[in-house]
């Protein structure tokens, strides 16, 4: 029997799933009605972003499982790669 993650990755080829990633920093800020969460992960030079309606307990130093895909943003005329998180759970 396939797990939810396996089904998502099989259905969407661009999705990436990683287990046991250690969170280096976690920031939360209001973005209208939403809370924008930004994670920096050890060993990665890109930010991982997702939105939720409520704040989370800080994930600093925690290990997480994430499903995400690459996304390009234009900031001040420069293209910046970020990762858009689809699913996140504590490890």
KOLSE-120329 format. One record per atom (N, C-alpha, C): residue in one letter; residue number from 1; x, y, z; atom name. Coordinates in Angstrom, 3 decimals, decimal comma. Layout:
<rs>
  rest   nr      east     north        up  atom
     a  NUM         X         Y         Z    CA
...
</rs>
This chain:
<rs>
  rest   nr      east     north        up  atom
     x    1     0,842    -1,178     0,000     N
     x    1     0,000     0,000     0,000    CA
     x    1     0,890     1,246     0,000     C
     x    2     0,606     2,188    -0,896     N
     x    2     1,398     3,402    -1,000    CA
     x    2     0,984     4,410     0,056     C
     x    3     1,975     5,150     0,567     N
     x    3     1,687     6,213     1,525    CA
     x    3     1,214     7,456     0,767     C
     x    4     0,727     8,451     1,512     N
     x    4     0,269     9,699     0,896    CA
     x    4     1,395    10,384     0,129     C
     x    5     2,597    10,344     0,700     N
     x    5     3,747    10,975     0,061    CA
     x    5     4,059    10,295    -1,261     C
     x    6     4,076     8,966    -1,273     N
     x    6     4,355     8,229    -2,505    CA
     x    6     3,336     8,544    -3,587     C
     x    7     2,079     8,674    -3,208     N
     x    7     1,025     9,008    -4,169    CA
     x    7     1,240    10,402    -4,746     C
     x    8     1,593    11,383    -3,886     N
     x    8     1,828    12,750    -4,348    CA
     x    8     3,009    12,814    -5,318     C
     x    9     4,112    12,181    -4,947     N
     x    9     5,318    12,217    -5,782    CA
     x    9     5,078    11,508    -7,111     C
     x   10     4,331    10,405    -7,103     N
     x   10     4,028     9,684    -8,337    CA
     x   10     3,131    10,518    -9,259     C
     x   11     2,209    11,270    -8,681     N
     x   11     1,263    12,061    -9,463    CA
     x   11     1,898    13,332   -10,035     C
     x   12     2,826    13,939    -9,278     N
     x   12     3,463    15,193    -9,684    CA
     x   12     4,973    14,990    -9,749     C
     x   13     5,504    14,869   -10,940     N
     x   13     6,921    14,529   -11,146    CA
     x   13     7,874    15,579   -10,574     C
     x   14     7,461    16,852   -10,490     N
     x   14     8,364    17,904   -10,015    CA
     x   14     8,501    17,944    -8,492     C
     x   15     7,660    17,216    -7,770     N
     x   15     7,742    17,199    -6,308    CA
     x   15     8,973    16,444    -5,824     C
     x   16     9,528    16,919    -4,717     N
     x   16    10,685    16,288    -4,082    CA
     x   16    10,299    15,989    -2,641     C
     x   17    10,648    14,796    -2,153     N
     x   17    10,376    14,456    -0,756    CA
     x   17    11,693    14,174    -0,052     C
     x   18    11,875    14,777     1,122     N
     x   18    13,094    14,572     1,906    CA
     x   18    12,726    14,256     3,340     C
     x   19    13,444    13,306     3,933     N
     x   19    13,227    12,897     5,319    CA
     x   19    14,392    13,338     6,190     C
     x   20    14,093    13,688     7,443     N
     x   20    15,126    13,963     8,436    CA
     x   20    15,962    15,194     8,177     C
     x   21    15,377    16,246     7,610     N
     x   21    16,100    17,493     7,380    CA
     x   21    16,137    18,300     8,674     C
     x   22    17,300    18,848     9,017     N
     x   22    17,420    19,628    10,251    CA
     x   22    17,194    21,107     9,952     C
     x   23    16,281    21,721    10,690     N
     x   23    15,930    23,131    10,500    CA
     x   23    16,978    24,002    11,195     C
     x   24    17,591    24,891    10,421     N
     x   24    18,594    25,820    10,959    CA
     x   24    17,921    27,078    11,506     C
     x   25    16,901    27,582    10,806     N
     x   25    16,148    28,734    11,312    CA
     x   25    14,711    28,672    10,803     C
     x   26    13,811    29,245    11,602     N
     x   26    12,381    29,254    11,273    CA
     x   26    11,837    30,621    11,644     C
     x   27    11,331    31,359    10,649     N
     x   27    10,712    32,655    10,911    CA
     x   27     9,249    32,599    10,498     C
     x   28     8,440    33,398    11,207     N
     x   28     7,012    33,472    10,918    CA
     x   28     6,633    34,948    10,876     C
     x   29     5,917    35,340     9,823     N
     x   29     5,453    36,729     9,760    CA
     x   29     4,093    36,783     9,104     C
     x   30     3,344    37,803     9,471     N
     x   30     1,989    37,956     8,936    CA
     x   30     2,048    38,411     7,487     C
     x   31     1,158    37,844     6,680     N
     x   31     1,020    38,192     5,274    CA
     x   31    -0,479    38,254     4,985     C
     x   32    -1,102    39,357     5,380     N
     x   32    -2,560    39,468     5,282    CA
     x   32    -3,212    38,566     6,322     C
     x   33    -4,109    37,692     5,881     N
     x   33    -4,778    36,749     6,783    CA
     x   33    -3,901    35,554     7,120     C
     x   34    -2,817    35,372     6,381     N
     x   34    -1,976    34,191     6,495    CA
     x   34    -0,723    34,476     7,303     C
     x   35    -0,095    33,412     7,777     N
     x   35     1,219    33,485     8,405    CA
     x   35     2,204    32,836     7,428     C
     x   36     3,213    33,592     6,996     N
     x   36     4,219    33,090     6,074    CA
     x   36     5,372    32,509     6,895     C
     x   37     5,660    31,241     6,700     N
     x   37     6,733    30,536     7,397    CA
     x   37     7,898    30,377     6,433     C
     x   38     9,095    30,709     6,886     N
     x   38    10,295    30,546     6,083    CA
     x   38    11,295    29,710     6,874     C
     x   39    11,764    28,626     6,275     N
     x   39    12,720    27,727     6,916    CA
     x   39    14,038    27,758     6,158     C
     x   40    15,124    27,696     6,904     N
     x   40    16,439    27,452     6,326    CA
     x   40    16,869    26,091     6,850     C
     x   41    17,336    25,242     5,951     N
     x   41    17,668    23,854     6,269    CA
     x   41    19,184    23,675     6,168     C
     x   42    19,758    22,914     7,111     N
     x   42    21,199    22,642     7,082    CA
     x   42    21,576    21,944     5,778     C
     x   43    22,641    22,443     5,138     N
     x   43    23,122    21,844     3,904    CA
     x   43    22,474    22,394     2,641     C
     x   44    21,502    23,301     2,772     N
     x   44    20,822    23,903     1,619    CA
     x   44    21,019    25,412     1,663     C
     x   45    21,166    26,032     0,491     N
     x   45    21,342    27,479     0,392    CA
     x   45    20,088    28,206    -0,050     C
     x   46    18,955    27,513    -0,092     N
     x   46    17,692    28,126    -0,513    CA
     x   46    16,717    28,119     0,655     C
     x   47    15,742    29,020     0,596     N
     x   47    14,734    29,061     1,651    CA
     x   47    13,547    28,177     1,262     C
     x   48    12,905    27,634     2,263     N
     x   48    11,718    26,799     2,095    CA
     x   48    10,555    27,592     2,679     C
     x   49     9,511    27,832     1,871     N
     x   49     8,409    28,699     2,304    CA
     x   49     7,075    27,981     2,228     C
     x   50     6,200    28,322     3,189     N
     x   50     4,824    27,845     3,151    CA
     x   50     3,958    28,787     3,966     C
     x   51     2,650    28,767     3,700     N
     x   51     1,690    29,617     4,404    CA
     x   51     0,721    28,760     5,188     C
     x   52     0,336    29,251     6,357     N
     x   52    -0,673    28,609     7,188    CA
     x   52    -1,513    29,691     7,834     C
     x   53    -2,688    29,337     8,310     N
     x   53    -3,579    30,295     8,969    CA
     x   53    -3,114    30,644    10,382     C
     x   54    -2,398    29,710    11,047     N
     x   54    -1,968    29,919    12,425    CA
     x   54    -0,456    29,805    12,540     C
     x   55     0,072    30,360    13,646     N
     x   55     1,491    30,215    13,931    CA
     x   55     1,776    28,805    14,403     C
     x   56     3,011    28,357    14,176     N
     x   56     3,486    27,065    14,648    CA
     x   56     4,394    27,292    15,838     C
     x   57     4,600    26,244    16,604     N
     x   57     5,668    26,246    17,585    CA
     x   57     6,960    26,303    16,772     C
     x   58     7,986    26,971    17,280     N
     x   58     9,231    27,124    16,536    CA
     x   58     9,823    25,764    16,152     C
     x   59    10,294    25,668    14,927     N
     x   59    10,913    24,445    14,422    CA
     x   59    12,439    24,513    14,453     C
     x   60    13,005    25,574    15,056     N
     x   60    14,467    25,700    15,130    CA
     x   60    15,083    24,463    15,754     C
     x   61    16,063    23,870    15,070     N
     x   61    16,777    22,712    15,589    CA
     x   61    16,051    21,386    15,436     C
     x   62    14,801    21,386    14,999     N
     x   62    14,026    20,149    14,839    CA
     x   62    14,365    19,473    13,511     C
     x   63    14,091    18,184    13,450     N
     x   63    14,176    17,457    12,192    CA
     x   63    12,770    17,339    11,632     C
     x   64    12,650    17,492    10,310     N
     x   64    11,342    17,463     9,659    CA
     x   64    11,391    16,610     8,394     C
     x   65    10,237    16,134     7,988     N
     x   65    10,025    15,501     6,684    CA
     x   65     9,264    16,518     5,850     C
     x   66     9,701    16,755     4,620     N
     x   66     9,035    17,750     3,775    CA
     x   66     8,844    17,237     2,363     C
     x   67     7,760    17,674     1,762     N
     x   67     7,506    17,486     0,339    CA
     x   67     7,413    18,888    -0,242     C
     x   68     8,181    19,166    -1,284     N
     x   68     8,290    20,518    -1,810    CA
     x   68     8,644    20,480    -3,288     C
     x   69     8,567    21,655    -3,925     N
     x   69     9,026    21,768    -5,307    CA
     x   69     9,710    23,113    -5,514     C
     x   70    10,656    23,188    -6,470     N
     x   70    11,379    24,436    -6,728    CA
     x   70    10,464    25,490    -7,337     C
     x   71    10,762    26,739    -6,997     N
     x   71     9,968    27,861    -7,484    CA
     x   71    10,916    29,044    -7,677     C
     x   72    10,737    29,810    -8,743     N
     x   72    11,565    30,988    -8,997    CA
     x   72    10,778    32,250    -8,657     C
     x   73    11,426    33,178    -7,949     N
     x   73    10,834    34,471    -7,608    CA
     x   73    11,734    35,557    -8,188     C
     x   74    11,149    36,702    -8,538     N
     x   74    11,940    37,840    -8,983    CA
     x   74    11,930    38,864    -7,853     C
     x   75    13,128    39,163    -7,324     N
     x   75    13,280    40,122    -6,237    CA
     x   75    14,268    41,184    -6,699     C
     x   76    13,804    42,423    -6,773     N
     x   76    14,641    43,552    -7,200    CA
     x   76    15,320    43,277    -8,543     C
     x   77    14,612    42,610    -9,456     N
     x   77    15,135    42,339   -10,782    CA
     x   77    15,998    41,089   -10,896     C
     x   78    16,230    40,400    -9,778     N
     x   78    17,028    39,178    -9,784    CA
     x   78    16,130    37,975    -9,573     C
     x   79    16,438    36,887   -10,280     N
     x   79    15,705    35,640   -10,057    CA
     x   79    16,309    34,926    -8,857     C
     x   80    15,439    34,530    -7,925     N
     x   80    15,874    33,840    -6,713    CA
     x   80    15,119    32,525    -6,627     C
     x   81    15,847    31,430    -6,406     N
     x   81    15,203    30,131    -6,280    CA
     x   81    14,777    29,916    -4,829     C
     x   82    13,533    29,493    -4,639     N
     x   82    13,019    29,105    -3,332    CA
     x   82    12,338    27,757    -3,495     C
     x   83    12,004    27,158    -2,389     N
     x   83    11,278    25,894    -2,410    CA
     x   83     9,910    26,120    -1,782     C
     x   84     8,866    25,743    -2,480     N
     x   84     7,521    25,881    -1,960    CA
     x   84     7,121    24,548    -1,304     C
     x   85     6,874    24,601    -0,006     N
     x   85     6,572    23,407     0,769    CA
     x   85     5,099    23,070     0,622     C
     x   86     4,822    21,813     0,278     N
     x   86     3,463    21,314     0,114    CA
     x   86     3,013    20,570     1,368     C
     x   87     3,981    19,880     2,001     N
     x   87     3,672    19,053     3,170    CA
     x   87     4,882    19,062     4,096     C
     x   88     4,637    19,265     5,402     N
     x   88     5,724    19,245     6,372    CA
     x   88     5,253    18,557     7,652     C
     x   89     6,111    17,722     8,219     N
     x   89     5,812    17,035     9,480    CA
     x   89     7,100    16,931    10,271     C
     x   90     6,964    16,986    11,602     N
     x   90     8,134    16,741    12,456    CA
     x   90     8,587    15,312    12,272     C
     x   91     9,887    15,083    12,301     N
     x   91    10,497    13,783    12,088    CA
     x   91    10,315    12,889    13,279     C
</rs>
